[in-house]
Amino acid sequence: MSDTTATMATPLAHKLTRWGQLGLGLICMMAISSPQYVWTLFTKPLGGALGAAPAALQVTFSLLIVLQTFFSPFQGYLVDRFGPRRLIALGGALTGLSWVLAAHAGSLTMLYLTYGLIGGLGTGIVYVGVVGQMVGWFPDRRGFAAGVVAAGYGMGAIVTTFPIANSLAASGYQATLQQFGVIFGVVGCIAALGLKPPPVTDGTASGGVFTSTGVMLKSPIFWLMFVMMSLMSTSGLMVTSQMAAFGGDFGITQAVVFGMAALPLALTVDRFTNGLTRPFFGWVSDQIGRENTMCLAFALEGIAMTLWLATRGDPLLFVLLSGVVFFGWGEIFSLFPSTLTDTFGTRNATRNYGCLYMAQGIGAIFGGPLASLLHEATGSWTSVFGVAIAADLLTAVLAIAVLKPLRAAYRP
């Protein structure tokens, strides 16, 4: 092979490799999406079988997200230290195992330990590991690449929502958890075995700058982003974890839209828009800037949630507006990691994003059991929606009025 041919082949091989890595990362994320995004379908059968109150049952969901996020800096370090293949395969196996074990949980405590703790650790390894890898493989399309794999997490449950709902109706929650747990674990492990760490060069960070995690944690930019992501996570996870509950109060549970049950249809539409928004707004942010895109998307969710509450008795609008709400929320999982990596570089991207991803755990606490308690205390979902809407609009303002000038003035 001539020198010219070799020079041309190397960039081509790199391009093919990184797109293949993106595809494998997408599959890994799809394999771990259902524990979060179809949880609401299990709340009624689990609550009945275990005799658990809604707020106590929602602790399971919060544990899943808290464990997924609060250990992510350490998990990110492990992925950086030992490579993505073994760690992400382990995460996929733990995710599937959590459902298999939860099928046999005879108490809330066992449900917390299986679905919550084991599931949270497993999904956390996969999530932070895959996102950290992709922002390194695509330094020129960081928002888009993070959005694509995050879309796998947001959209993966599209292919499982109706099958899981049908299985619950036909076979019960125990058989459903066991069957789908095995599927998720096998698929996640196989996809992870093909992952490779991205090449590290001076070009993989903006301006060749690499910021250590310790230095990043001293920056006001990081803590502002942490607060913003916590606020957005609260609103989105409130909807994710409580939709079956407030849908029932709104009279949607028994409604039919386009010949299909309204709630599973809404959940399926949500998974589609929640996935589509991640590469879409990631690509938009590559074009018009991260903060401008944040302001636009976060305000969209706030407006959509306001309209959703105002028209809550209409089953068709419930389905359609739920999709708009998730279209305005899911992009946080492409915008925040790409903004963080733009600012602090890629050398420690996985563990750095692990620190920021802990904000998702804060949102799970406020959007899960605390939202249930607020509903119980006020006897209305209006107050819960009011808090979520205020969080969306406040974060939109913070993005354009505070984060943008802070980042513009930042000199590492």
N, C-alpha and C positions, 0 to 999 in steps of 0.2 A: 504494500500500500504506500503510495506517495505521501510526502509530508502534507501536500495540499488536501488530499483525500482524508488523511487522518485528522487534520484540523477541522474539516467540515463535519466529520463523523462524530467527533467528541461532543460538540454542542447538540447535535441531533440526538445522540444517545442520552444525554442529560435531560433533554426535553421529554423524551419518551419515558425515561425513568421517573421523572417527577410527576408526570400525569398518571402514570401507573400507581405511584405512591398516593396520589390524591384519591384515586378510585378505591384503593384498599382502605384508606382512612375513612372514606365515606361509608363503606360496608361495616367497618368496626363501629362507627357511630350509630348506624341504623340498628345494629344488634343490641345496643344498650338503651335505646330510646323508650321502649315500652314501660319499664318500671316507673318512670316519671309520668308519661303522657297518657297511659291508660289506667293509672291508679284510681281515678275517680269511678271507673266501672266496678272496681272491687270493693268500694267502701260499703255499699249496702249489704252484699252477702257476707262480708267479713264482720261487719258490725252485728248482724243478726246471729252469726255462728258463735262469736266470741262475747256477745252481750255487752258491747262497748259503746259508749257515748260518742257522738261525732268528734268532739274536741279531742278525746283520748285517742281515738283511732287516727286522727290526723297527725298525731305525734309520729306515727310510722313514716308518713310522707316527709315530715320535717327532718327526721333522723336520716332518711335517704339522702336528702339534699345537703344537710349539715355535714354528714360523714363524707359525702362526695366532694365537698368543697373545703372543709376545714383541714383535711389532711393533704390537700392538693399541692402545697409547696413542697412537702416531703416526698410526695409521689412524683412530682416534677423532677426533684433532685435524683430520685432513683432511676427515672427514665433517662435523664442526662448521663447518669453514671454507668448504668448497665445496658443501655440501648433500648430502643422501643420494642423490639420483637418479643422478648421474653416477658417484659413487664406488662405490655398491653394485652398479650395473650392470657396472662394471669388474670388481668382485670376482666376480660371477657368470660373466663371460666367462673370467676366469683359471681359475676352478674347472673349467669344462668343458674348457678348453685343456689343463689339466694331465693329464687322462685321455687326451686325444687324443695328446699327446706321449709319455706313459708307455707307450702301446701300442707305440711303436717304440723303447723303451729297450733297448739291447743290453748294458747293464752296470749294476751296482749304482749307480755314480756317476750315470748318466743317470736312473735311477729316483729317486734322491735329489733330483736337480735338478727333475724334472718333477712326479711325484706328491707329493713332499715339499715342495720349496721353492715352486714356482709354486702348487700346490694349497693350501699353508698360507697364503700371502699372500692368495689369492683368498677362501678361506673365512673368513679372519680379518676382512677388510674387511666382508663381508656380515654376519657374526655380531655383531660389536661394534657395527656401524652400526645394524642393525635393533633390537637390544635397547635401545641408547641412545635411539633414536627413540620406541619404544613407552612407556618409562617417562615420557617427556615428554608424550605424547598422553593418558595415563591416570593423572594424579596421584591420582585417587580410587580406582583399582583397580590399583595398581602391581604387586603380586604376581601378580595374575591375568593382566594384560597381558603381563608378562615371561614368565610361564609359558606362555601361548598360543604366542607366537612361538618360544620355546625348545622347545615341543612339536613344532613343525615340524621343527626340527633333529633331535630325538630320534625322531620318528615318520616322517619323510620316507622313510626306507629301507624302511618297510613295503611300499610299492608297488613297490620295486625288488629286494628280497632274492630272492624266488623267480625273477623274470625274469632277474636277473643270474646266479643259480645255474644256471638252465636254459641260458642263453646260454654260460656257461663250459663246460658239459658238451657242448653241441652245436657251438660255434664256436671255443672257445678264448679265452684271456684277452685277446689282442690285439684281435680283433674286438669283444669285449664292451666293453673300455675305450673304443675309438673311437666305437662307436655310442652308448653312454650318455653319454660326454663331450659329444657334440654336443647331445643332449637337455637335459642339465643346463645347459649354457651358454645355450642359446636361452631356456629357461623362466625362468632367473634374470634375464637381461637384460630381458625383456619385463615381468616383474613389477616390477623396480626402477624402470623408467621412470615408474611412477605414484606413486612415493613423494614425500612433501612433508615439510619440517621442521615439528615441532610448534610451536604458538604459545607464546611465552615471556611469562609473567605472574608477578606476585608469588605467585599461588596455586599455581604448579607446583612448589614445594618446600615441605617441611614448615616452617611458620612463616615462609615467605618467606626462608629462609636459603640463601645460595649460598656454597659453599666452594670455593676454588681447588684445583687439583690439587696444587700445592706445599704448601699447608697440610694437605691430606688426608694426604699422604705423611709428614707429621710426627706423625700421630696414632697412638697405640698400637692404637686400634680397627681402623684399616686393616690394620696388620701382623698383628694377631690373626686377622682375617678372611682374610688372605692365607695364613697357615699352615693354617687350617682348610680352606680351599678346596683347598690343595695336598694335604692328607691325603685328602680325599674324592675328589679327582681321581685320585690314585694307585690307590685301590681300584677305582674304576669303570673306569678306562682299562686296568688290568690285565685285567679281565674282557673288555672290548671287544676288546683286541688279541690276547689269548691263548686265547679260547674254543675255537677250532678245535684248538689244540695240546693243551690239557688235556682237551677233549672226546674227542680221539683216545685219549689215555692212559687215560681213564675207560671206554673201550669204547663211546662214544656215537656215533661217526662213522658206523658201519654200522647203527645201530639205527633202527627204524621205530616211530613213535608216531602213532596214529590214521590209519594208512595213508600217512604222510608221513615223509620222512627227518628224523630227530630234530634234527640240527644246524640246517638251514635253518628248521625249525619253531621251534626255540628262539630263533633270531635274529629271526624275525618277531614272536613273542610279546614278546620284549625291546623291539623297536621300539615296539610298542603301549604297553606299560607305562611305558617310558622317556619316551614322549610324554605319556601320560595324567597321570603324576605331576606334571608341571611346572605346568599350570594348576590341578590339584587342590590340591597343597600350597601353591601361590601363593595360591589362594583361602582355604585354611585359615589361612595366615599373616596374611591381611588380617583374619581374625576373632579369632584367639587369640594373635597376636604372632609375630614372626619367630623369636626364639630358642626359644620353646616348640615351634614346628613343626620347627625344625632338630633339636632333641634327639629328638623322636619319629621323624622320618624317618631320621636317621643311625643310630639304634639299630636300627631295622627292618632296614636293610641289613646291619648286623653280624650280627644274629641269623639272617637269611636265608642269608647266606654260610656261617655255621656249620652250619646244617642241610643246605645244598647239599653241602658237603664230606662230611658224615657219611653222606649217602645217594647218593653220587656214582655208584654202579653201577646205579642205577635210571633207565632212560631217561625214563619218564613224570615222575618227580620232578625229573629234570634239567631238563626243559622247563619245568615249572610253577615251580620255585624260581628258575630263571634270570629269569623274569618278575618275581618278588617282589624279587630282588636289584636289578634295574634300577628298579623302582618306589621303592625306598629310596635310589636314587642320583641319578636324573635331575633331581630337584627342586632340586639345587644351582644350576641355571641359572635358576631363578626366585627362589629365596630370597636368594642372595648379591647379585644386582644390585638387587633391591628394598630389601634391608637397607642397602646402600651408599647408594642414592639417598635413602632415608628420613633417613639420618644426615647426608649432605653436600650434599643438594639436587640440582636437575636442570640448572642452567645449564651445568655441565661434566660432565654425567652420562655422555656417550659416552666421553670421554677418561678420566674417573675409573674407569669400569668397565673400560676397556682396561687400566689398571694392575692392577686386581684379576684380570682374566682371564688375566694372565700365569701365575697359579698353575696353570692348566690345563696349561701347558707343563712346569712342574715335575712334575706328576703323570704326564705322558706319558713323561718320562725314567725315572721310578721304576717306572711300571706297564708300560712297554714293554721296552726292552733290558735294564734292570737286573733286572726280574722274570724274564726269560729266563735271565740269568746266574745268578740265585739258584737257579732250577730246575735248571740244569746242574750247579751246585756241590753241591747237596744230593741231586739225583736224585729229588726228590719235589715235588709241588705243594702238599703240606701246609704247608711253610714259607712258600711264597708266599701262600697263603690266610691263614695266621696273621698275616702282616704286614698284609694288607688288612683283616682283621677288627679287629685292634688299632687301626688308623687310624680305622675307622668309629666304634668305641666311644669312643675318646679324643676325637674331634671332637664327639660327642654331649654328652659331659661339659663340654667347653670352651664349647659354646653356652649352656648353662643356668647354669654355675657362674662363667664369666669374662666372656663377651661380654655377657650380659644386664645385669649390674651396671655394666659399663663404659659401655654405651650409655645406661643410665638416669642416670648421673652426668655424661654429656657435655654441655657447654655451649659451643656454637660462638661 
